[in-house]
Amino acid sequence: MKDVLDFENTEIAFSNKSNRQLRKAKILFSIISFEWLIKIAKPITNLLLHIHFPISPILKHTVFKQFCGGETIAQTESTINTLYDNGGVYSILDYSVEGKGDERFFENTVNTLSRVCDYAKHSIKTPFLVFKPTGLGRSAIYEKVTSNVELTESEQKEWEKIVERFNLICSSVAATDNLKIMIDAEESWLQGAVDQLVEDMMVKYNKIRTVVFTTLQMYRLDRLTYLEHLNNLGIQHGIKIGIKFVRGAYMEMERERAELKGYKSPICQDKASTDLNYNTAVSYSLVRLHLFELFIGTHNELSCQILMRDMIEKGMKTNDNRIWFGQLYGMSDHISYNLAKNDYNATKYVPFGELREVIPYLFRRAEENTSIGNQTSRELNLIDKEIKRRRKNQIV
Ligand SMILES: Cc1cc2nc3c(=O)[nH]c(=O)nc-3n(C[C@H](O)[C@H](O)[C@H](O)COP(=O)(O)OP(=O)(O)OC[C@H]3O[C@@H](n4cnc5c(N)ncnc54)[C@H](O)[C@@H]3O)c2cc1C
């Protein structure tokens, strides 16, 4: 397929990076390309933090700076401004504190989301909110509801609290003029409960405009069928269906659990099948834009090219407000910035949170960049290309 857009334009891709920042990014991606280093760095970092060894400044000026916007909403503002003012890229503030399964943490997440909502509704630079369902309630509760296990009285209360939190956040977003909210997808054994809840939210809040977006992980074998179900839900209730399409982040865990528990893995057998599923789902939705609004959360260039080609074939404007592209902050700037330069709706998830609290998120990013080997070498090649271009033009 002939490319619609040249993602290799590194001048645009790195227009917001100084020479110094480029060199720092090069060093960082070179380091995280060593799988063994990331493997040993994780326990060592956790240990050093545990014994209060002063490692925070190092982390802050390296991985944190590369992959996070700041520790607070206020600190993240300059990242939001740089992305939008220099590149036309929208930000999605992502409170990236994970894995604390207690009520205080869940309440704190709700309060933080409420503050993000108050901030984002006043700015055209931040069109979406996002949250992870396990930020609002315990995994064990989602798991039980997904597998139809009867809840105890206190678990039932916890579930009701989760429903209340979903409602609180979604209704606050619905009450704004044009903010939208995306709900991330979790592991398949939790996702049944999330799907049901998000469907309820869409039925409630997507009558007039697309407020709530669900997430479909297209590495799952059952998701094309689920997409048809969502299509029918939209018709049945006369609502818009917002969907973020991703490939899925928990492949290894899904396969390991299936093997351990002796059921058939719910994940596509190979990468090509996931890719096919992904692109088929996006095409399916694109011909049903009277119902669907799409958010393509991917660092895959071909999936972006296919969608852009299909939009052209349908005679759509590049910035049609029913189509959004999204990448993670610190990764694949060449996609985000080139999309935005050509007037597509390009967004970045911009993680924020206290340094100590976002360490798990940072390690997931480092591991992802290591395990998706060509992701790192692609970043490195592009950085090298830009450094050479600047040298040649005596910009360095
Ligand atoms: C903005 C944004 C939001 C995201 N939100 C979520 C979310 O809510 N939930 C979530 O789970 N993930 C989420 N992700 C992560 C996403 O699911 C992918 O893990 C990640 O983006 C890599 O996939 P890709 O399409 O970018 O790129 P690619 O590099 O083309 O694809 C890699 C992906 O392909 C799949 N894959 C790789 N090898 C195989 C194989 N052998 N067999 C089958 N499939 C394979 C895996 O899903 C892998 O992650 C998000 C990503 C982005 C950019």
The ligand as a Tripos MOL2 file, in Angstrom:
@<TRIPOS>MOLECULE
LIG
   53    58     1     0     0
SMALL
NO_CHARGES

@<TRIPOS>ATOM
      1 C1         -3.2340    5.7820   23.3550 C.3       1 LIG1
      2 C2         -3.1110    4.3370   23.7740 C.ar      1 LIG1
      3 C3         -4.0110    3.8140   24.7020 C.ar      1 LIG1
      4 C4         -3.9010    2.4770   25.1100 C.ar      1 LIG1
      5 N1         -4.8400    1.9530   25.9720 N.ar      1 LIG1
      6 C5         -4.8060    0.6220   26.2700 C.ar      1 LIG1
      7 C6         -5.8370    0.0210   27.0570 C.ar      1 LIG1
      8 O1         -6.7670    0.6720   27.5170 O.2       1 LIG1
      9 N2         -5.7550   -1.3250   27.3050 N.ar      1 LIG1
     10 C7         -4.7490   -2.1020   26.7870 C.ar      1 LIG1
     11 O2         -4.7480   -3.3220   26.9950 O.2       1 LIG1
     12 N3         -3.7480   -1.5460   26.0610 N.ar      1 LIG1
     13 C8         -3.7550   -0.2120   25.7830 C.ar      1 LIG1
     14 N4         -2.7660    0.3270   25.0100 N.ar      1 LIG1
     15 C9         -1.5880   -0.5010   24.6300 C.3       1 LIG1
     16 C10        -1.8930   -1.2930   23.3580 C.3       1 LIG1
     17 O3         -2.8680   -2.2660   23.6160 O.3       1 LIG1
     18 C11        -0.6540   -1.9900   22.7850 C.3       1 LIG1
     19 O4         -0.1150   -2.8530   23.7420 O.3       1 LIG1
     20 C12         0.4470   -1.0940   22.3160 C.3       1 LIG1
     21 O5         -0.0570    0.1150   21.8190 O.3       1 LIG1
     22 C13         1.2490   -1.7810   21.2000 C.3       1 LIG1
     23 O6          0.4140   -2.0440   20.0810 O.3       1 LIG1
     24 P1          0.4580   -1.1310   18.7660 P.3       1 LIG1
     25 O7         -0.8330   -1.2500   18.0100 O.co2     1 LIG1
     26 O8          0.8190    0.2250   19.1580 O.co2     1 LIG1
     27 O9          1.7070   -1.6530   17.9540 O.3       1 LIG1
     28 P2          2.2800   -3.0430   17.3340 P.3       1 LIG1
     29 O10         3.6900   -2.9710   17.6860 O.co2     1 LIG1
     30 O11         1.9140   -3.1440   15.9070 O.co2     1 LIG1
     31 O12         1.5660   -4.1830   18.0780 O.3       1 LIG1
     32 C14         2.0560   -4.8110   19.2220 C.3       1 LIG1
     33 C15         0.8570   -5.5060   19.8000 C.3       1 LIG1
     34 O13         0.4290   -6.5710   18.9220 O.3       1 LIG1
     35 C16        -0.0470   -7.6670   19.6580 C.3       1 LIG1
     36 N5          0.8360   -8.8290   19.4200 N.ar      1 LIG1
     37 C17         2.2130   -8.8320   19.4030 C.ar      1 LIG1
     38 N6          2.6720  -10.0710   19.1950 N.ar      1 LIG1
     39 C18         1.5970  -10.8880   19.0720 C.ar      1 LIG1
     40 C19         1.4420  -12.2950   18.8740 C.ar      1 LIG1
     41 N7          2.5010  -13.1130   18.7610 N.pl3     1 LIG1
     42 N8          0.1880  -12.7920   18.8430 N.ar      1 LIG1
     43 C20        -0.9000  -11.9830   18.9440 C.ar      1 LIG1
     44 N9         -0.8130  -10.6470   19.1260 N.ar      1 LIG1
     45 C21         0.4160  -10.1060   19.1990 C.ar      1 LIG1
     46 C22         0.0140   -7.2390   21.1330 C.3       1 LIG1
     47 O14        -1.2290   -6.6810   21.4540 O.3       1 LIG1
     48 C23         1.1030   -6.1800   21.1370 C.3       1 LIG1
     49 O15         0.9620   -5.2740   22.2100 O.3       1 LIG1
     50 C24        -2.8570    1.6540   24.5890 C.ar      1 LIG1
     51 C25        -1.9630    2.1950   23.6690 C.ar      1 LIG1
     52 C26        -2.0750    3.5040   23.2520 C.ar      1 LIG1
     53 C27        -1.0990    4.0370   22.2500 C.3       1 LIG1
@<TRIPOS>BOND
     1     1     2 1
     2     2     3 ar
     3     2    52 ar
     4     3     4 ar
     5     4     5 ar
     6     4    50 ar
     7     5     6 ar
     8     6     7 ar
     9     6    13 1
    10     7     8 2
    11     7     9 ar
    12     9    10 ar
    13    10    11 2
    14    10    12 ar
    15    12    13 ar
    16    13    14 ar
    17    14    15 1
    18    14    50 ar
    19    15    16 1
    20    16    17 1
    21    16    18 1
    22    18    19 1
    23    18    20 1
    24    20    21 1
    25    20    22 1
    26    22    23 1
    27    23    24 1
    28    24    25 2
    29    24    26 1
    30    24    27 1
    31    27    28 1
    32    28    29 2
    33    28    30 1
    34    28    31 1
    35    31    32 1
    36    32    33 1
    37    33    34 1
    38    33    48 1
    39    34    35 1
    40    35    36 1
    41    35    46 1
    42    36    37 ar
    43    36    45 ar
    44    37    38 ar
    45    38    39 ar
    46    39    40 ar
    47    39    45 ar
    48    40    41 1
    49    40    42 ar
    50    42    43 ar
    51    43    44 ar
    52    44    45 ar
    53    46    47 1
    54    46    48 1
    55    48    49 1
    56    50    51 ar
    57    51    52 ar
    58    52    53 1
@<TRIPOS>SUBSTRUCTURE
     1 LIG1         1 GROUP 0 **** ****
